[in-house]
């Protein structure tokens, strides 16, 4: 049994405006694989820029098309347009297709500026404290932080962090007895001072003071101390003697 239709109703009687309207809304274009578009067409290029900006490796057309939800042909065309636009505008960066993938690069014209920025701080001179600490690690490695502090007579925590961040020092396991972290110099340290091994480090003996000179210097220091302490010692003794009570029957001095 069919549903009864209202009297006077027929499909031909539909209003003209209604008859012109399609039965369903038009479908959005489909990307490769049948997936619907992820972003509007006007946002395709900004979407590609955003993805490439955070990528740490080149991305090919297929990977980018899958990410933004567009056919690879449209993505490839959009990427070429972006690359041409950056060149035309004289931007400091460019979009290159290298090794089968797209990635942002700084332009060759600004290599010197980029190099100066990247190397800033790495070429800064080490402080005297850092140089002394580095020398102790180099000649005593592997050595603990506490041992370095004991040799230098000061806390070296901050200096060691600086040396670690500069890549001049690295961890070298733990001490078997105390469990303290041990440190040693790195290959970068050897590269910077121009040697191939720690065995090539200069001997310390030629830079130490001569024993005869050291003995003479110590003797001079001892004599100087005795001269300064002599009068002071006599004055102190006299003062103490003046305050001592006189013995019975003794004449006053």
C-alpha positions as CSV (number, residue, x, y, z in Angstrom):
1,X,0.0,0.0,0.0
2,X,1.4,3.4,-1.0
3,X,1.0,6.7,0.8
4,X,-1.7,8.8,-0.5
5,X,-0.7,12.1,-2.1
6,X,-2.5,15.3,-1.4
7,X,-5.1,16.2,-4.0
8,X,-3.9,18.5,-6.8
9,X,-0.2,17.6,-6.1
10,X,2.0,16.4,-8.8
11,X,5.8,16.3,-9.3
12,X,5.4,18.7,-12.2
13,X,3.8,21.3,-9.9
14,X,7.1,22.0,-8.0
15,X,8.1,25.6,-7.9
16,X,10.6,26.6,-10.6
17,X,13.2,27.7,-8.1
18,X,13.0,24.4,-6.2
19,X,13.3,22.4,-9.4
20,X,16.5,24.2,-10.4
21,X,18.2,23.4,-7.1
22,X,20.3,20.2,-7.1
23,X,19.2,17.3,-4.9
24,X,22.6,17.3,-2.9
25,X,25.3,19.8,-2.2
26,X,28.3,19.6,-4.5
27,X,31.1,17.4,-3.1
28,X,34.5,19.0,-2.3
29,X,37.3,17.9,-4.6
30,X,39.1,14.8,-3.5
31,X,42.8,14.4,-3.0
32,X,44.9,11.4,-4.1
33,X,43.6,8.4,-2.3
34,X,40.0,9.8,-2.0
35,X,40.5,11.9,1.1
36,X,38.6,15.1,1.3
37,X,40.5,18.3,1.4
38,X,41.9,19.1,4.8
39,X,42.2,22.9,4.2
40,X,40.5,25.3,1.9
41,X,42.3,26.0,-1.4
42,X,43.1,29.6,-0.3
43,X,45.0,28.2,2.7
44,X,47.0,25.6,0.7
45,X,50.2,27.7,0.5
46,X,50.1,28.9,4.1
47,X,49.6,25.3,5.2
48,X,52.6,24.2,3.3
49,X,54.7,26.9,4.7
50,X,53.6,26.0,8.3
51,X,54.5,22.3,7.8
52,X,57.9,23.1,6.2
53,X,58.7,25.6,8.9
54,X,58.7,22.9,11.6
55,X,60.2,20.1,9.6
56,X,63.8,19.2,10.4
57,X,64.3,17.3,7.1
58,X,63.2,17.7,3.5
59,X,59.6,16.6,2.7
60,X,58.6,15.2,-0.7
61,X,55.4,16.1,-2.6
62,X,53.6,13.0,-1.6
63,X,54.2,13.5,2.1
64,X,53.1,17.1,2.0
65,X,50.0,16.2,-0.1
66,X,49.0,13.6,2.4
67,X,49.5,16.1,5.2
68,X,47.5,19.0,3.8
69,X,45.0,16.8,1.9
70,X,45.6,17.9,-1.7
71,X,46.7,16.1,-4.8
72,X,50.4,15.9,-5.2
73,X,50.3,17.8,-8.5
74,X,48.6,20.8,-6.9
75,X,51.0,20.7,-4.0
76,X,54.0,20.5,-6.3
77,X,52.7,23.5,-8.3
78,X,52.1,25.5,-5.1
79,X,55.6,24.8,-3.8
80,X,57.2,26.0,-7.0
81,X,55.1,29.2,-6.8
82,X,56.3,29.8,-3.3
83,X,59.9,29.3,-4.2
84,X,59.6,31.7,-7.1
85,X,57.8,34.2,-4.9
86,X,60.5,34.2,-2.2
87,X,63.2,34.7,-4.9
88,X,61.3,37.6,-6.5
89,X,60.8,39.3,-3.1
90,X,64.5,38.9,-2.2
91,X,63.8,37.1,1.0
92,X,66.6,36.0,3.3
93,X,65.5,32.4,2.9
94,X,64.5,30.2,0.0
95,X,62.6,27.1,-0.6
96,X,64.7,24.4,-2.3
97,X,63.9,21.0,-3.7
98,X,66.9,19.0,-2.5
99,X,67.4,15.2,-2.5
100,X,63.8,14.7,-3.5
101,X,62.3,16.9,-0.8
102,X,61.4,20.5,-0.1
103,X,63.0,22.5,2.8
104,X,63.7,26.1,3.8
105,X,67.3,27.3,3.6
106,X,69.0,30.6,4.2
107,X,70.3,32.3,1.1
108,X,73.9,32.0,0.2
109,X,74.2,35.8,0.1
110,X,73.7,35.9,3.9
111,X,76.0,33.0,4.8
112,X,78.4,35.3,6.6
113,X,75.7,36.8,8.8
114,X,74.3,33.3,9.6
115,X,77.8,32.0,10.4
116,X,78.4,34.9,12.8
117,X,75.2,34.3,14.6
118,X,75.7,30.5,14.9
119,X,79.3,30.9,16.1
120,X,78.6,33.7,18.5
121,X,79.6,32.7,22.0
122,X,81.5,29.6,20.8
123,X,84.5,31.8,19.9
124,X,84.3,33.8,23.1
125,X,87.4,33.5,25.2
126,X,87.3,31.3,28.2
127,X,87.8,33.0,31.5
128,X,90.9,32.3,33.6
129,X,88.9,30.1,35.9
130,X,87.6,28.1,33.0
131,X,91.1,27.7,31.5
132,X,92.5,26.5,34.9
133,X,89.7,24.0,35.3
134,X,90.1,22.7,31.8
135,X,93.8,22.2,32.4
136,X,93.1,20.2,35.5
137,X,90.7,18.0,33.7
138,X,93.1,17.6,30.8
139,X,96.0,16.4,32.9
140,X,94.1,14.5,35.6
141,X,91.4,12.9,33.5
142,X,89.2,11.1,34.2
143,X,88.6,13.2,37.2
144,X,85.7,14.0,39.4
145,X,84.3,17.4,39.9
146,X,85.2,17.3,43.6
147,X,88.8,16.4,42.8
148,X,89.0,19.4,40.4
149,X,87.5,21.7,43.1
150,X,90.1,20.3,45.6
151,X,93.0,21.0,43.3
152,X,91.8,24.5,42.4
153,X,90.6,25.3,45.9
154,X,87.3,26.7,44.8
155,X,83.9,25.4,43.7
156,X,83.9,24.6,40.0
157,X,80.3,23.6,39.4
158,X,79.5,26.7,37.2
159,X,82.8,26.5,35.3
160,X,82.3,22.8,34.6
161,X,78.8,23.5,33.2
162,X,80.4,26.1,30.9
163,X,83.0,23.6,29.7
164,X,80.3,20.9,29.1
165,X,78.1,23.3,27.1
166,X,81.1,24.3,25.0
167,X,81.8,20.7,24.2
168,X,85.3,20.8,25.7
169,X,84.5,18.4,28.5
170,X,82.3,15.3,28.7
171,X,81.2,12.7,31.2
172,X,83.4,9.6,31.4
173,X,81.5,7.2,33.7
174,X,81.6,7.0,37.5
175,X,84.2,6.4,40.1
176,X,84.2,2.8,41.3
177,X,84.7,3.7,44.9
178,X,82.8,7.0,45.4
179,X,80.2,6.7,42.6
180,X,81.1,10.3,41.6
181,X,80.8,11.3,37.9
182,X,84.1,11.5,36.1
183,X,84.9,13.9,33.4
184,X,87.4,14.0,30.5
185,X,88.2,16.2,27.6
186,X,86.6,15.7,24.2
187,X,87.8,15.3,20.7
188,X,86.7,18.8,20.0
189,X,89.1,20.0,22.8
190,X,92.0,18.2,21.0
191,X,90.9,19.7,17.7
192,X,90.9,23.2,19.2
193,X,94.4,22.9,20.7
194,X,95.8,21.1,17.6
195,X,96.8,17.7,19.0
196,X,95.6,14.2,18.2
197,X,95.7,12.7,21.6
198,X,96.0,13.7,25.3
199,X,99.4,12.0,25.2
200,X,100.5,14.9,22.9
201,X,99.8,17.5,25.6
202,X,102.9,19.4,26.7
203,X,104.8,18.3,29.7
204,X,104.2,20.3,32.8
205,X,107.7,20.0,34.2
206,X,109.2,22.8,32.0
207,X,106.6,25.2,33.2
208,X,107.1,24.5,36.9
209,X,109.5,26.7,38.9
210,X,113.0,25.4,39.5
211,X,113.5,23.7,42.8
212,X,116.5,25.9,43.8
213,X,114.5,29.0,43.0
214,X,111.6,27.6,44.9
215,X,113.8,26.9,48.0
216,X,115.3,30.4,47.8
217,X,111.8,31.9,47.5
218,X,110.6,29.9,50.5
219,X,113.6,31.0,52.6
220,X,113.0,34.6,51.8
221,X,109.3,34.2,52.8
222,X,110.3,32.6,56.1
223,X,112.9,35.3,56.8
224,X,110.4,38.0,56.0
225,X,107.8,36.5,58.3
226,X,110.3,36.2,61.2
227,X,111.3,39.9,60.8
228,X,107.7,40.9,61.0
229,X,106.9,38.6,63.9
230,X,110.0,39.5,66.0
231,X,109.2,43.0,67.2
232,X,105.6,42.1,67.5
233,X,106.5,39.1,69.6
234,X,108.8,41.2,71.9
235,X,106.1,43.8,72.4
236,X,103.5,41.1,73.3
237,X,105.9,39.5,75.7
238,X,106.7,42.9,77.4
239,X,103.0,43.7,77.7
240,X,102.3,40.3,79.2
241,X,105.2,40.8,81.7
242,X,103.9,44.2,82.7
243,X,100.6,42.8,83.7
244,X,102.0,40.0,85.8
245,X,101.7,40.5,89.6
246,X,105.0,41.1,91.3
247,X,106.3,38.3,93.5
248,X,106.4,38.9,97.3
249,X,109.7,40.5,98.4
250,X,110.8,41.4,94.9
251,X,111.8,44.9,93.9
252,X,109.7,46.7,91.4
253,X,111.4,46.8,88.0
